[in-house]
Amino acid sequence: MTVKTLLLAGGAVLMGASSASAGGFQVYLPSQQSIGMGGVGVGLSMEQAAQFLNPGAMAMLRQSGVQVGVSATFARLAFRPASGGPQRELENTTVTPFNLYASFGPKEGKFRTGIAVYTPYGSTLKYQDGWEGRFSLSEITLRAIYVQPTVSYAITDKLSVGAGLMILASGSVNLQRAVALPSAEGRIELDGKTKTGFGVNAGIFFKPSDKLSLGVSYRSKIDARVVGGDVTVTNPIPALQSRFVANKFDATLPLPATVNLGIGIMPTDKLTIGVDVNFTQWSEYRALRFDFTKDGAPAQIGTATFSESKRSYEDALTFRLGGQYKVNDKLALRLGTAYDMTPVKDGYVTPETPDNNRIIGTAGVGYNITENFGVDASFMFQAILKRTQTEADLLNNGTTDRVAGTYRTNVSIPGIGFRYNF
């Protein structure tokens, strides 16, 4: 086994520590209201989730409130190897990212403060036993929790600004893959926790009229770090044990900045339409380096004490469109769609992110049980377009540490949320 092949799976170690958006290894589930409308909200001031979507819009909320939601992601992934053979299916897994928002301030005041807790990253992938890419990845489990205290200020009754401190409060990963040994197979497991990381989420919100609103927000880059992660190798044959010495690893992943633009259109009192564009600076993710140690000193895993794996991501855009129609004072219906462009180039597809351009459809409903208490339900379907990676792609890019073949992935995400205003 070489360190280079280890890194293909290891690239997922830090995915649980990234800022939330879409494409690549990101997840975008701001709230049940936003999900039902295709994920829009940067140019709107409708809910407590403005803390995530655009902190500048939070000051325009006239009620204090608490909002909580949870989603369940069901991924269906199929892989067919380029060399032929049976189609491999991903074993069924369920992940439940959540969101919690609370904001406080006087109804007629200019200041509003809030706190947000959300899980922008968290996934479980488990490939079938014996699949062709098991030497790259067989199983991965990711968890991450963000905390964001936020302040927003209305400069005028039409213009407001806001900012929040993004804190990666908790992140963890467990990853496993097969190891090719003479006349046998072993297994390697990486297990680590991310260090606390910090970033900034800031925004401006402008509403020139009752029928139009505009917003822009920026989420800064965070360097996510795993220091002293555990490396466990199972069943190395005695002749190779001297090459499997390291029991710890360190790694750093630059989590790219995002710029978000949004427009809100309210043609009637009942209808709200949102259009968002998200720009993610994925080009900062050029390569991933791992340093291996034992007792604080460099040590070998395979043939070296460190290695780098190419990523060479490209900057990418996501386009979102959604709307809400208030049937009456109690019932609201929502629809949305999005087109998410992948940052992963041909020849750089990895099993932990078998990514491609995504076509997204969403629907949702909101119901006010009382004047202050309501419930929201949402559903998102992501069709990740079929992606074929050839042996020639891998050879041309020097990325033969990953597997050639065709990936096809669909993701279904139902969710439910509750809100209380006071």
ZALUMGU-678504 format. One line per field, with one value per residue (C-alpha): x, y, z; residue in three letters. Coordinates in steps of 0.001 Angstrom, whole numbers. Each point is the difference from the previous one (the first is absolute). Layout:
! residues N
east <- [X ...]
north <- [Y ...]
up <- [Z ...]
type <- [ALA ...]
! end
This chain:
! residues 422
east <- [0 1231 -863 -1440 -2764 -721 -593 -2865 -2192 1791 -1178 -3363 1420 -532 -3279 -1943 1525 -939 -2193 -3432 -897 -402 1975 3246 -183 -2436 -3591 -2542 -2950 -547 -3560 -3234 -1467 3070 304 -3608 846 3081 2402 -592 66 2999 -2257 -2923 -779 -2534 1371 2614 2164 1046 2892 1437 -1334 703 684 -821 -3648 -474 -509 -3083 -1799 -2585 -489 2364 -184 1428 122 1150 60 1387 461 690 2205 -426 2673 -234 3328 905 3443 934 3751 1618 1529 -3451 -1723 -3134 -1453 815 -2565 582 -1372 -2989 1007 -1835 1428 -1991 1477 -1821 -308 -875 -404 -1051 -38 -960 -690 -2778 -2587 701 3713 2942 2155 -642 2210 -164 1607 72 996 61 1620 1102 1983 -823 -263 350 1118 518 853 -807 2600 2314 -658 2777 857 371 3734 -983 -3009 -2373 -1742 -89 -1945 174 -1404 283 -1736 257 -938 -511 -741 -1400 -703 -2081 -733 -2596 1710 -3296 -3412 1252 3650 1532 3304 1079 2842 527 3028 27 1436 745 -799 177 1052 917 569 437 1263 885 1502 1559 3775 1496 2533 1783 -2493 -2358 -1920 380 -1948 984 -2121 399 -1745 373 -1559 304 1429 -2274 -85 -1248 -1429 -2321 -3477 -1012 -2729 -1858 -3747 -1820 -3752 -746 -3730 -2647 344 3796 2905 3685 2702 3659 1882 3511 1264 3754 2446 748 3075 -1235 2714 272 2927 936 -2615 264 1292 -775 1164 -1531 1701 3224 2207 3225 2181 -1628 -488 3108 -1773 -3142 1496 -1935 -2987 -902 -629 -386 -1756 -1391 -2775 -776 -3781 -808 -1676 -3438 -1680 -3817 -2346 -3779 -3090 -3441 -3131 -3393 -2507 -2965 -541 -384 2889 3735 2667 3709 3003 3453 3453 2759 3655 2428 3753 833 3206 1761 -196 2976 1365 -270 3079 279 2880 411 1615 639 876 235 2605 -480 -852 -912 -3330 910 3168 121 -785 -2189 -1831 -2127 -3047 -1164 -3414 300 -3595 -1509 -2120 -3689 -3432 -3394 -3219 -3180 -3607 -2923 -3315 -2578 -3742 -2130 -3333 -1345 1255 770 1221 3005 1113 3570 1837 3577 2781 3764 2862 3275 3217 2651 3528 1452 1736 171 2592 -282 -3183 436 -2230 -693 -1248 -1288 -1157 -1382 -2403 -3233 -3608 -2026 -3751 -1693 -3448 -1294 -2959 -364 -2906 -654 -1585 -441 873 3491 684 455 1327 1844 610 2374 1236 3050 1021 3488 847 3779 592 1714 3774 2420 3700 2287 3445 1245 -1342 1946 3215 -173 -417 2322 -2884 308 -606 -3744 -2246 -1366 -3683 -3449 -1773 -3682 -1451 -3448 -685 -3419 -267 -3269 -56 -2162 355 -1765 -1 -1202 -140 -443]
north <- [0 3539 3181 1349 -2605 633 3677 -499 -1114 2256 3050 -505 257 3750 206 175 3396 2137 3064 -771 462 -2520 -2177 -1766 -1208 2689 -262 2842 -434 3426 -582 -1716 3233 701 -3616 24 3063 -1489 1314 3711 2629 2308 2746 -683 741 -2677 -2122 -496 -1928 3402 -421 -2582 1241 3735 1399 3480 -1002 -1036 3611 269 -2759 1714 -2931 -1887 -3733 -3486 -2359 -3628 -2555 -3388 -1760 -3614 -665 -3245 -509 -2601 -472 -2475 -675 -2031 -626 928 -3469 -1616 -2067 394 3306 851 1623 2209 -1556 1915 2729 2861 3278 2592 3528 2553 3760 2221 3782 2528 3795 2692 3727 2582 92 3633 -91 223 -2721 -3721 -2749 -3714 -3388 -2781 -3653 -2162 -3059 973 -3223 -3517 -3078 -3757 -1972 -3750 -1831 -3661 -2545 -873 3097 969 3233 -1560 785 3663 28 -2502 1993 3539 1742 3775 2310 3784 2669 3760 2744 3578 2995 2815 3739 2003 3733 1939 3169 1224 -1560 -1204 -896 -2371 -1760 -2940 -2354 -3263 -1860 -3493 -2514 -3568 -1262 -3751 -2227 -3680 -2701 -3746 -1375 -3515 -1549 -3256 -462 -2181 -2419 -2982 -2901 1850 3167 2167 3009 3505 2302 3760 1602 3628 3140 3463 2913 2949 2321 3543 2010 2921 89 3551 1552 3082 159 2741 286 3051 -785 -2407 -1995 -286 -926 -656 -1747 -949 -2144 -1337 -3028 -12 -2857 -2206 -2203 -3255 -2002 -3528 -355 -3336 -2086 -3747 -2403 -3696 -2733 -3479 -3212 1286 -3000 -210 675 3426 1073 2196 2119 453 1916 3274 106 3709 2458 3773 1706 3406 747 3535 400 2478 3367 593 3106 -68 2343 24 1777 -88 893 401 678 -454 -367 -3756 -781 183 -930 -356 -314 -792 -551 -1606 287 -2335 544 -3675 753 407 -3784 -1091 -2964 -1764 -803 -2522 -184 -3273 -335 -2297 1346 3482 -926 -620 -3630 -2125 -1146 -1838 1391 3580 2195 2409 233 2269 -854 2184 1663 3048 1137 2829 2934 -837 1648 -1103 1578 -122 947 -421 1378 -3 513 767 -1708 1658 1194 -3573 -1855 711 -2111 -8 -1173 374 -1190 349 -824 -710 -78 -2428 1209 -3468 -305 -3129 -2391 1334 -1781 -1870 -2581 2288 2727 -1683 3450 1531 2797 -321 696 704 182 948 395 1051 1025 2224 51 2450 -2033 3120 3663 -629 -3684 -1673 -3113 -374 -3089 -233 -2440 240 -2325 233 -1748 -50 -508 -3190 363 -2235 39 -1873 -1514 2574 2816 -1391 -471 3460 1720 -2187 -1059 -3775 -196 -79 -2402 209 -606 1574 1481 801 1544 1180 1559 384 2355 366 2353 1559 3154 1992 3732 2171 3807 2288]
up <- [0 -772 1831 -3230 -34 3664 -676 -2399 2857 2448 -1874 1622 3510 123 -1852 3193 689 -2923 -523 -1308 -3633 -2847 -2383 770 3594 1168 1200 -211 2369 1638 1271 -980 -1368 -2130 -1164 -1187 -2118 -1666 2642 -715 2724 -458 -1362 2374 3650 913 2843 2702 -2478 -1356 2449 -2372 -3342 476 3493 -1297 -460 3640 1161 -2215 1916 2187 2397 2231 -460 155 -2961 -99 -2810 -969 -3336 -939 -3018 -1934 -2657 -2744 -1765 -2716 -1478 -3061 -511 -3307 -181 -34 2628 2097 1086 3614 2272 3011 3173 1385 2439 1682 1300 1980 -231 2166 418 2958 -169 2622 -219 2477 -82 418 -2785 -811 859 -2385 1586 1 1357 -653 343 -2589 342 -3108 -1577 -3511 -324 1065 -2153 -25 -3035 2 -3202 -540 1020 -2864 -2096 -2408 1823 3461 -50 -224 2334 1576 2744 1381 2777 482 2674 464 2068 -573 2473 -1204 2252 -2164 222 -2489 -209 -2024 -1195 -1440 -494 -3408 612 2556 595 2101 823 1825 1324 -1512 2464 -942 3482 -612 -2874 -276 -2586 -242 -3297 -1114 -3118 -1126 -258 -2737 1497 -1584 -50 2334 754 3050 1205 992 2155 482 2946 986 1390 -1503 1936 738 -3010 -510 -2871 -709 -1555 -934 -2137 -1225 -586 -1929 -530 -2202 -178 1271 -3210 -325 2254 -643 2003 -91 2500 399 1888 486 -420 2998 279 1499 1746 1294 2422 1500 -1783 612 -2670 501 -2387 306 -1144 -1582 -774 2063 -3048 -424 3606 -94 -2627 2111 2896 344 2341 -284 -2806 -470 -2900 -952 -2471 -1246 116 -2771 324 -1557 -1373 -158 -1857 357 -1290 1556 -1992 1652 -2823 2374 3740 -477 -2377 759 -2562 655 -2322 1408 -1480 2086 -1064 1767 -296 -314 -1930 3365 359 -2090 1950 3316 2072 2828 2488 1906 3418 2929 3450 -1514 -2615 -3741 -709 -2994 -1316 -3165 -1552 1370 3011 -1953 -3280 -2147 -2088 -2870 134 -2363 582 -2042 1187 -405 -96 1301 -1321 2104 -639 2371 1101 2773 -351 3054 -545 3159 3390 1042 -3102 -2268 -2984 -1333 -3122 -1188 -2239 -287 -2330 1769 -2038 1176 840 -723 -3368 -2155 1360 3566 1138 3293 1736 2957 -2381 -3203 -1058 -3184 -922 1988 -932 3127 573 3270 1515 3386 2085 3048 2437 2835 2785 2123 -454 1388 -667 -3392 -1697 -3319 -2119 -2944 -2613 -2237 -2824 -1486 -3250 -314 -3699 -1106 130 -1908 795 -2384 428 -2523 2218 2942 -1978 -1596 3371 2036 2242 -227 3758 -761 -1876 -3556 -607 -59 3016 245 3174 1132 3391 1679 2981 1961 2959 2683 2069 2715 745 2827 -138 2990]
type <- [MET THR VAL LYS THR LEU LEU LEU ALA GLY GLY ALA VAL LEU MET GLY ALA SER SER ALA SER ALA GLY GLY PHE GLN VAL TYR LEU PRO SER GLN GLN SER ILE GLY MET GLY GLY VAL GLY VAL GLY LEU SER MET GLU GLN ALA ALA GLN PHE LEU ASN PRO GLY ALA MET ALA MET LEU ARG GLN SER GLY VAL GLN VAL GLY VAL SER ALA THR PHE ALA ARG LEU ALA PHE ARG PRO ALA SER GLY GLY PRO GLN ARG GLU LEU GLU ASN THR THR VAL THR PRO PHE ASN LEU TYR ALA SER PHE GLY PRO LYS GLU GLY LYS PHE ARG THR GLY ILE ALA VAL TYR THR PRO TYR GLY SER THR LEU LYS TYR GLN ASP GLY TRP GLU GLY ARG PHE SER LEU SER GLU ILE THR LEU ARG ALA ILE TYR VAL GLN PRO THR VAL SER TYR ALA ILE THR ASP LYS LEU SER VAL GLY ALA GLY LEU MET ILE LEU ALA SER GLY SER VAL ASN LEU GLN ARG ALA VAL ALA LEU PRO SER ALA GLU GLY ARG ILE GLU LEU ASP GLY LYS THR LYS THR GLY PHE GLY VAL ASN ALA GLY ILE PHE PHE LYS PRO SER ASP LYS LEU SER LEU GLY VAL SER TYR ARG SER LYS ILE ASP ALA ARG VAL VAL GLY GLY ASP VAL THR VAL THR ASN PRO ILE PRO ALA LEU GLN SER ARG PHE VAL ALA ASN LYS PHE ASP ALA THR LEU PRO LEU PRO ALA THR VAL ASN LEU GLY ILE GLY ILE MET PRO THR ASP LYS LEU THR ILE GLY VAL ASP VAL ASN PHE THR GLN TRP SER GLU TYR ARG ALA LEU ARG PHE ASP PHE THR LYS ASP GLY ALA PRO ALA GLN ILE GLY THR ALA THR PHE SER GLU SER LYS ARG SER TYR GLU ASP ALA LEU THR PHE ARG LEU GLY GLY GLN TYR LYS VAL ASN ASP LYS LEU ALA LEU ARG LEU GLY THR ALA TYR ASP MET THR PRO VAL LYS ASP GLY TYR VAL THR PRO GLU THR PRO ASP ASN ASN ARG ILE ILE GLY THR ALA GLY VAL GLY TYR ASN ILE THR GLU ASN PHE GLY VAL ASP ALA SER PHE MET PHE GLN ALA ILE LEU LYS ARG THR GLN THR GLU ALA ASP LEU LEU ASN ASN GLY THR THR ASP ARG VAL ALA GLY THR TYR ARG THR ASN VAL SER ILE PRO GLY ILE GLY PHE ARG TYR ASN PHE]
! end
